[in-house]
Amino acid sequence: MMEVKSYQDLIVWQKAMTLAEQCYRLTRAFPKEELFGMTSQIRRASISIPANIAEGWGRMGTQEYIQFLRIAQGSLKELETHLLLTDRIGLARRDQISLLLEICTEIGKMFNGLLGSLKRKKNI
């Protein structure tokens, strides 16, 4: 197993960065009238995920790290909701949205594993 020296070594952070990048690419094709609507919402929620992982890593204790991971989890659910609505209203192709939702599911599972590990570590 690889030693984690930085939040950038965390696979969950790497996948979250990829997700944010793909969300930015997706929203480039949205209509201009969505710039301050769905485009902004998707971009903000997507970048909040890796940003909160990084911020939590930089905090002084496990409890604070857990708190920021929970915020990132909330942003992930917010993003999923925006993507589902994007599909419903036809702003993007279903295959594009499905791919992003699959990545969201994968990241969500990683959060559950990481949070479980940190909670066990905290109780040692």
PALUMLO-679220 format. One record per atom (N, C-alpha, C): residue in three letters; y, z negated, x negated; residue number from 1; atom name. Coordinates in steps of 0.2 Angstrom, whole numbers, m for minus. Each point is the difference from the previous one (the first is absolute). Layout:
BEGIN
R  residuo  north     up   east  num  atomo
R      ala      Y      Z      X  NUM     CA
...
This chain:
BEGIN
R  residuo  north     up   east  num  atomo
R      met     m6      0     m4    1      N
R      met      6      0      4    1     CA
R      met      6      0     m4    1      C
R      met      5      4      1    2      N
R      met      6      1     m3    2     CA
R      met      5     m7      0    2      C
R      glu      3     m2     m5    3      N
R      glu      4     m6      0    3     CA
R      glu      7      3      3    3      C
R      val      2     m4      5    4      N
R      val      6      1      3    4     CA
R      val      6     m4     m3    4      C
R      lys      4      4     m4    5      N
R      lys      6     m3     m3    5     CA
R      lys      7      1      3    5      C
R      ser      0      4      5    6      N
R      ser      6      2      4    6     CA
R      ser     m2      2      7    6      C
R      tyr      5     m1      4    7      N
R      tyr     m1      3      7    7     CA
R      tyr     m2      7      0    7      C
R      gln      2      4     m5    8      N
R      gln     m1      7      0    8     CA
R      gln     m7      1     m2    8      C
R      asp     m4     m5     m2    9      N
R      asp     m7      1     m1    9     CA
R      asp     m4     m1      6    9      C
R      leu      3     m2      5   10      N
R      leu     m4     m2      6   10     CA
R      leu     m1      7      4   10      C
R      ile     m6      1      2   11      N
R      ile     m2      6      3   11     CA
R      ile      4      1      7   11      C
R      val      0     m6      3   12      N
R      val      4      0      7   12     CA
R      val      7      2     m1   12      C
R      trp      3     m2     m5   13      N
R      trp      7      2     m2   13     CA
R      trp      0      8     m1   13      C
R      gln     m4      2     m4   14      N
R      gln     m1      7     m2   14     CA
R      gln     m1      4      7   14      C
R      lys     m4     m2      4   15      N
R      lys     m1      4      6   15     CA
R      lys      6      0      5   15      C
R      ala      3     m6      0   16      N
R      ala      6     m1      4   16     CA
R      ala      6      5     m2   16      C
R      met      0      0     m7   17      N
R      met      5      5     m3   17     CA
R      met     m1      7      2   17      C
R      thr     m7      2      0   18      N
R      thr     m2      7      2   18     CA
R      thr      2      1      7   18      C
R      leu     m2     m5      4   19      N
R      leu      2      0      8   19     CA
R      leu      7      1      1   19      C
R      ala      4     m3     m4   20      N
R      ala      8      0      1   20     CA
R      ala      2      7     m2   20      C
R      glu     m3      3     m6   21      N
R      glu      2      6     m2   21     CA
R      glu     m2      6      5   21      C
R      gln     m6     m1      3   22      N
R      gln     m2      5      5   22     CA
R      gln      4     m1      7   22      C
R      cys      2     m6      1   23      N
R      cys      4     m1      6   23     CA
R      cys      7      4     m1   23      C
R      tyr      3     m1     m6   24      N
R      tyr      6      4     m1   24     CA
R      tyr     m1      7      0   24      C
R      arg     m5      3     m2   25      N
R      arg     m2      7      0   25     CA
R      arg      0      2      7   25      C
R      leu     m4     m4      4   26      N
R      leu     m1      2      7   26     CA
R      leu      7      0      4   26      C
R      thr      4     m5     m1   27      N
R      thr      6      0      4   27     CA
R      thr      5      5     m3   27      C
R      arg      0      3     m5   28      N
R      arg      4      6     m2   28     CA
R      arg      0      5      5   28      C
R      ala     m5      1      3   29      N
R      ala     m1      6      5   29     CA
R      ala      3     m2      7   29      C
R      phe      1     m7      1   30      N
R      phe      3     m2      7   30     CA
R      phe      6      3      1   30      C
R      pro      2      1      7   31      N
R      pro      6      3      2   31     CA
R      pro      6     m4     m3   31      C
R      lys      6      3     m1   32      N
R      lys      6     m4     m3   32     CA
R      lys      2     m6      5   32      C
R      glu     m1      1      6   33      N
R      glu      2     m5      5   33     CA
R      glu     m4     m6      0   33      C
R      glu     m6      0     m4   34      N
R      glu     m4     m6     m1   34     CA
R      glu      2     m3     m7   34      C
R      leu      5      2     m3   35      N
R      leu      1     m3     m7   35     CA
R      leu      2     m7      1   35      C
R      phe      3     m3      5   36      N
R      phe      2     m7      1   36     CA
R      phe     m5     m3      5   36      C
R      gly     m5      4      2   37      N
R      gly     m5     m3      5   37     CA
R      gly     m7     m1     m4   37      C
R      met     m4      5      2   38      N
R      met     m7     m1     m2   38     CA
R      met     m1      1     m8   38      C
R      thr      4      5     m3   39      N
R      thr      0      1     m7   39     CA
R      thr      2     m7     m3   39      C
R      ser      5     m3      1   40      N
R      ser      2     m6     m3   40     CA
R      ser     m5     m6      1   40      C
R      gln     m2      0      6   41      N
R      gln     m5     m6      2   41     CA
R      gln     m6      1     m4   41      C
R      ile     m3      6     m1   42      N
R      ile     m6      1     m4   42     CA
R      ile      1     m1     m7   42      C
R      arg      5      2     m3   43      N
R      arg      2     m1     m7   43     CA
R      arg      1     m7     m1   43      C
R      arg      4     m3      4   44      N
R      arg      1     m8     m2   44     CA
R      arg     m7     m4      1   44      C
R      ala     m4      1      5   45      N
R      ala     m6     m3      1   45     CA
R      ala     m5      1     m6   45      C
R      ser      0      7     m2   46      N
R      ser     m5      2     m5   46     CA
R      ser      2     m3     m7   46      C
R      ile      6      0     m2   47      N
R      ile      2     m3     m6   47     CA
R      ile      0     m8     m1   47      C
R      ser      1     m3      6   48      N
R      ser     m1     m7      1   48     CA
R      ser     m6     m3     m2   48      C
R      ile     m6      4      0   49      N
R      ile     m6     m2     m1   49     CA
R      ile     m1     m1     m8   49      C
R      pro      1      5     m4   50      N
R      pro     m1     m2     m7   50     CA
R      pro      6     m4     m3   50      C
R      ala      6      0      3   51      N
R      ala      5     m4     m2   51     CA
R      ala     m1     m7      1   51      C
R      asn     m3     m2      5   52      N
R      asn     m2     m7      2   52     CA
R      asn     m6     m2     m5   52      C
R      ile     m5      4     m1   53      N
R      ile     m5     m2     m5   53     CA
R      ile      3     m1     m6   53      C
R      ala      5      4     m3   54      N
R      ala      3     m1     m6   54     CA
R      ala      4     m7      0   54      C
R      glu      4     m1      5   55      N
R      glu      4     m6      0   55     CA
R      glu     m4     m6      1   55      C
R      gly     m5      0      3   56      N
R      gly     m5     m6      1   56     CA
R      gly     m3     m1     m7   56      C
R      trp     m2      5     m4   57      N
R      trp     m2     m1     m6   57     CA
R      trp      4     m4     m5   57      C
R      gly      7      2      1   58      N
R      gly      5     m3     m4   58     CA
R      gly      2     m7      2   58      C
R      arg     m3     m3      5   59      N
R      arg      2     m6      2   59     CA
R      arg     m4     m6     m4   59      C
R      met      2     m6      1   60      N
R      met     m3     m5     m5   60     CA
R      met     m6     m3      3   60      C
R      gly     m3      1      5   61      N
R      gly     m6     m3      2   61     CA
R      gly     m4      4      5   61      C
R      thr     m6     m2      1   62      N
R      thr     m5      3      4   62     CA
R      thr      2      1      7   62      C
R      gln      3     m6      3   63      N
R      gln      2      0      7   63     CA
R      gln      6      5      1   63      C
R      glu      4      0     m4   64      N
R      glu      6      5      0   64     CA
R      glu     m3      7      0   64      C
R      tyr     m5      2     m4   65      N
R      tyr     m3      6     m1   65     CA
R      tyr     m4      2      7   65      C
R      ile     m3     m5      2   66      N
R      ile     m4      1      7   66     CA
R      ile      5      2      5   66      C
R      gln      6     m4      0   67      N
R      gln      5      2      5   67     CA
R      gln      3      7      0   67      C
R      phe      1      2     m6   68      N
R      phe      2      7     m1   68     CA
R      phe     m5      5      2   68      C
R      leu     m6     m1     m2   69      N
R      leu     m6      4      2   69     CA
R      leu      0      1      8   69      C
R      arg      1     m6      3   70      N
R      arg      0      0      8   70     CA
R      arg      6      5      2   70      C
R      ile      6     m1     m3   71      N
R      ile      5      4      2   71     CA
R      ile     m2      8     m1   71      C
R      ala     m3      1     m6   72      N
R      ala     m2      7     m1   72     CA
R      ala     m5      2      5   72      C
R      gln     m5     m4      2   73      N
R      gln     m5      1      6   73     CA
R      gln      4      2      6   73      C
R      gly      5     m4      2   74      N
R      gly      4      2      6   74     CA
R      gly      4      7     m1   74      C
R      ser      2      1     m5   75      N
R      ser      3      7     m1   75     CA
R      ser     m5      5      0   75      C
R      leu     m6     m1     m2   76      N
R      leu     m6      5      1   76     CA
R      leu     m1      1      7   76      C
R      lys      0     m5      4   77      N
R      lys     m1      1      8   77     CA
R      lys      6      3      3   77      C
R      glu      6     m1     m2   78      N
R      glu      6      3      2   78     CA
R      glu     m1      8     m1   78      C
R      leu     m2      1     m6   79      N
R      leu     m1      7     m2   79     CA
R      leu     m5      4      4   79      C
R      glu     m5     m3      1   80      N
R      glu     m6      2      4   80     CA
R      glu      3      2      7   80      C
R      thr      4     m4      3   81      N
R      thr      3      1      7   81     CA
R      thr      4      6     m1   81      C
R      his      5      0     m5   82      N
R      his      4      6      0   82     CA
R      his     m4      7     m1   82      C
R      leu     m5     m1     m4   83      N
R      leu     m4      6     m1   83     CA
R      leu     m4      2      7   83      C
R      leu     m2     m5      4   84      N
R      leu     m3      2      6   84     CA
R      leu      5      3      5   84      C
R      leu      6     m3      0   85      N
R      leu      5      3      4   85     CA
R      leu      2      7     m2   85      C
R      thr      0      1     m6   86      N
R      thr      2      7     m3   86     CA
R      thr     m6      5      2   86      C
R      asp     m6     m2      0   87      N
R      asp     m5      4      3   87     CA
R      asp      1      2      7   87      C
R      arg      1     m6      4   88      N
R      arg      1      1      7   88     CA
R      arg      6      5      2   88      C
R      ile      5     m1     m3   89      N
R      ile      6      4      2   89     CA
R      ile      0      7     m4   89      C
R      gly     m5      1     m4   90      N
R      gly     m1      7     m3   90     CA
R      gly      5      1     m6   90      C
R      leu      2     m5     m4   91      N
R      leu      4      2     m6   91     CA
R      leu     m3      2     m6   91      C
R      ala     m7     m1      0   92      N
R      ala     m4      2     m6   92     CA
R      ala     m7      2      3   92      C
R      arg     m3      4     m4   93      N
R      arg     m7      2      2   93     CA
R      arg     m5     m6      0   93      C
R      arg     m5      0      4   94      N
R      arg     m4     m6      1   94     CA
R      arg     m4     m1     m7   94      C
R      asp     m2      6     m3   95      N
R      asp     m4     m1     m6   95     CA
R      asp      4     m4     m6   95      C
R      gln      7      1      0   96      N
R      gln      4     m3     m4   96     CA
R      gln      0     m8      1   96      C
R      ile      1     m1      7   97      N
R      ile      1     m7      2   97     CA
R      ile     m7     m4     m1   97      C
R      ser     m6      4      1   98      N
R      ser     m6     m3      0   98     CA
R      ser     m2     m2     m8   98      C
R      leu      2      4     m4   99      N
R      leu      0     m2     m7   99     CA
R      leu      3     m6     m2   99      C
R      leu      7      0      2  100      N
R      leu      4     m6     m2  100     CA
R      leu     m3     m7      4  100      C
R      leu     m3      1      6  101      N
R      leu     m2     m6      3  101     CA
R      leu     m7     m2     m3  101      C
R      glu     m4      5     m3  102      N
R      glu     m6     m2     m4  102     CA
R      glu      2     m4     m6  102      C
R      ile      6      2     m3  103      N
R      ile      2     m4     m6  103     CA
R      ile      3     m7      2  103      C
R      cys      3      0      6  104      N
R      cys      2     m7      2  104     CA
R      cys     m6     m4      1  104      C
R      thr     m5      2      3  105      N
R      thr     m6     m4      1  105     CA
R      thr     m3     m3     m6  105      C
R      glu      0      5     m5  106      N
R      glu     m3     m2     m7  106     CA
R      glu      4     m6     m3  106      C
R      ile      7      1      1  107      N
R      ile      4     m5     m3  107     CA
R      ile      0     m6      4  107      C
R      gly     m1      0      6  108      N
R      gly     m1     m6      4  108     CA
R      gly     m6     m4     m2  108      C
R      lys     m6      3     m1  109      N
R      lys     m6     m3     m3  109     CA
R      lys      1     m3     m6  109      C
R      met      4      3     m5  110      N
R      met      2     m2     m6  110     CA
R      met      4     m7      0  110      C
R      phe      5      0      5  111      N
R      phe      4     m6      1  111     CA
R      phe     m5     m6      2  111      C
R      asn     m4      2      5  112      N
R      asn     m5     m6      2  112     CA
R      asn     m4     m3     m6  112      C
R      gly     m2      5     m4  113      N
R      gly     m4     m3     m6  113     CA
R      gly      4     m3     m5  113      C
R      leu      6      2     m1  114      N
R      leu      5     m3     m5  114     CA
R      leu      2     m7      3  114      C
R      leu      2      0      6  115      N
R      leu      2     m6      3  115     CA
R      leu     m6     m6      0  115      C
R      gly     m6      3      2  116      N
R      gly     m5     m5      0  116     CA
R      gly     m1     m3     m7  116      C
R      ser      0      4     m5  117      N
R      ser     m1     m2     m7  117     CA
R      ser      6     m5     m2  117      C
R      leu      6      2      2  118      N
R      leu      5     m5     m2  118     CA
R      leu      0     m7      4  118      C
R      lys     m2      1      6  119      N
R      lys     m1     m7      3  119     CA
R      lys     m6     m4     m3  119      C
R      arg     m5      3     m2  120      N
R      arg     m6     m4     m3  120     CA
R      arg      3     m3     m7  120      C
R      lys      4      4     m3  121      N
R      lys      2     m2     m7  121     CA
R      lys      5     m6      1  121      C
R      lys      4      1      5  122      N
R      lys      5     m6      2  122     CA
R      lys     m4     m6      1  122      C
R      asn     m6      0      3  123      N
R      asn     m3     m6      2  123     CA
R      asn     m5     m3     m5  123      C
R      ile      0      4     m6  124      N
R      ile     m4     m3     m5  124     CA
R      ile      3     m6     m3  124      C
